[in-house]
């Protein structure tokens, strides 16, 4: 009988704990729902308030507006892809060095790499101009190489690369750090060169990190506007053009130009999530 009473008390205690857990679950779900709704509302609103006639006019029927819009979008795509390719060529080796090597000043370099993430975008643009602009420290060098940044395509690429470099390097570095170094050491002990180990073992095993880092870096480059406004207003990117249309024609035209960017972003991050699940 006593054992039965104890079991009843234990059952009631369990029920009490379950009720407290359920209340916590409801609280967590409610708070999460608020954030989801907060993020979802602007995405839904831009499609609900979009005027199909304005979209058709600005992107298709009005030759002047359509030409300006598609030219700006093409410039943005070309510059962001170029930025990502440059960062792949330079950022993956840097990520490997930071993940696998120990050297004096490593933590300083890692901190330096993350500075663009914390800077106001306009400040990033000013910094690029002071370094690589016509009046900058390395301006004469970039001009002689045909890479002048002032109001040029390469200025857009430089602004995009500056702000998105930390994302690619950090993502790839984390991927390499998660890889067991013994795999590389065994290959080295069997006579494989360091270059062979890197290309045939390390890179294939961190391909997902490289892919995700590239996509996220490209997305960050596509979204940049503040630094580009300072460095290279021309040739116009679609981000700059959205601001210009908003000031010149009003909200409806800015929405029409924003729709392709929102759709591209949604598709892009569906791909990222798909890659991460594989």
Secondary structure, DSSP 4 states (H G I P E B T S, - for coil): -HHHHHHHHHHHHHHHHHHHHHHHHHHHHHHHHHHHHHHHHHHHHHHHS--HHHHHIIIIISHHHHHHHHHHHHHHHHHHHHHHHHHHHHHHHHHHHHHH---TTHHHHHHHHTHHHHS-HHHHHHHHHHHHSTTSTTHHHHHHTT---TTSHHHHHHHHHHHHHHHHHHHHHHHHHTS-HHHHHHHHHTT--HHHHIIIIIHHHTHHHHHHHHHHHHHHHHH--HHHHHH--SSPPHHHHHHHHHHHH-HHHHHHHHHHHHHHHHHHHHHHHHHHH-
